Amino acid sequence: FWELPFFNLIRAMTRYGSSIGTSPVKIKIPDSSKVIAGQSDGVWPVQLKRAKGDGNIIVNVIRVDDAGNEQSVVKVFLTDGGNCTVCLSKGKYRLNFAVGTTYYGSVELFGVNGRYLRDTQNIYSVPSVGLTSITIPKQPGETISFSDYLLWQGSDPSLIDKTQF
C-alpha cells in the first residue's frame, strides 16, 4: 500500500522539499579547511581546530550582542584534523555545528542524516587573554558534552533550517 506512486511522491516532497523526487548529490569534501561563507575581517585571530580522527565539521561563528540578538559572521569547513584561522571583531560569540559522513554542498550540508547542533554553554569573548584557538571536539554519535541537539527523537531532519549551520 505505501509503495504506490502517490505515497512515494508525498515522501519525496516531505524529505526534499523543492527537489521533488531527487536525492541530493554528494559533493567532494574540500581538500583543506577553509572559510565557506561570511567574512573573516576583524583584528583578533582565533584558530578553529579539529583533531585528527574526529571527522569533518562545519562551524558557524555567531556574534551575540548585548540584547541577545545573534548574527552569523563566518562559516568554516574544518576537515578531519584541519584548522582555519579567522579574524574576529571585538564582541561575544557562540558556535553552531553541522557534522556528518556525506557532504552535499552549501545548501543541504550533511543532508538528513547529518547532525545540526548549537553550543549553548560556551560564549567566547574577543579579545580575551589566552583565546587564541578553539578545538572543536567530537560531536554526535560519539560524545557530546556541551551542545544541545537541535534534532531530537522523532523530528524530521529535512525540516531543519540549515542556513543556521
N, C-alpha and C positions, 0 to 999 in steps of 0.2 A: 504494500500500500504506500509506504513512504518513499518508494523508489520511482513513483510516477513522475514524469517530466515537470509537472506543476510544482511539486514539492522540492525538486532539485533547483528550480528557479528561485523559489522562496528562500531556500537555504543559501544560494549564491548571493541573493540580494542582501540577506542579513549579514553574511560574512564579509562580503567585499564591497558593499555599497555601490558606487557608481561603476565599478569594474565588473558588472554582472557577468557571471559565468566564467570569469577568467581568474587564474591564480596569479599572485604577484610573481615577478620574475626575480630569481636570485641574482644578486649583484656581487661582483668581485669585491672582497674585503680590501680596503685601502692598504697599500704596502707599508705605510708608515703612519704614525699618529699625526693628526692634523686638525686644524680648525675647519669645521664644515659649515658653520653659519655664524653670523654676527661678526663683531669686530673685537680684536684684541688691541685696544688703543689707549689703555691707561698708562700710568707711570710706574706701578708696582708689579714686578714679575712674580708670578706664582706658578710653580711647575705641578701639573697634574700627572700622576704616575699610576701605572698598573703593573703589578708583579707578574713575572713570567709564570704561566700556568693558570692564571686567573681568568683568561679569556678576553674577548673584545667587549668594549663598552662605549656607549655614547654618554657624555657628561654634558648636561645643560647647566651653565652657571647662571643663577638667578639673583639679580640685585633686589634687596628688600629695603624699602625706605622706612622712615620713622613711623609712618602711618600704617605700615604693614602691607603696602602695595608692592607687587612683585613684577619684575620685568626681566625677560631673558636678555642676557648680554652677549654670550658667546657659547657655541656648541662645539665640542671637541670629540672626535672619534679616536679613542685610545685602543690601539691594537694590543694583543696579548704581550705583556712585558714592555709596552711602549710608554712614552712620556711626551708631553707637549707643554711648553711654557706659554702662558697667557699673561698679558699685562692688563691689570685691573685699575680702575679709578678708586679713589677713597670711598669707602662705604661698607655695607654689610651684605653678605652673600650666603646663599644656600645652594644645594645641588639637587638636580633631578637626574635619574639614570634610566637608560634603556639597555638591556642585555639580552642576548640570545645566541643561538648557534648559526642561524642563517640570516644574512643581511639582505634586505630587499630594496635598499636605497633610501633617499631622504624623506620620502612620504610614508612608506609602510614600515620603515626602520627594521625591526626584527619580526614583523608580522604578528599574527595572532598567537604564536607560540612564544613570543618574547615576554619579558617581564619589564614593567614600567613602574618605577619607584621614585619616591621623593624622600630625601633626608630631612626629617622633621626635628631632629635633635641637635644638629650642628649648625650654628650660624658662625660664619667666618668674617672677622673684621679686617679690613685692609685700610691703611697699613697696620701691621701688627708685628711686634718683635718676635722673630722665630717662625713666622708663617712664610716659609719660602717654598714649601711643597706640600701637596696633599696626596697621599696614596689611597686609591680607591680600592677597598678590599673586595673579595668575592661577594657576590650578591645572591640572587635567588637560586634555589635548588642546592645551595651549598651551605653557607652560613649567612645569617642576617642578624646584625646586632643593633643598627641604628636607624634603619629605614622602615618606613611604614608602607605596606603594599597598597598600591592604587588598584590592583586587581585582587579581588577577594574571591573566595569559593563561589562558583556559580555565576560569576559575571561573564559577560561576553567581551573578550579582548578586542574584537574588531570595532567595538563602540568607543574605545579609549581615544581621546584627543591626543594624537601622537605629536602634535606641534609643541606640546609642553616638554617634550623629551629630546 
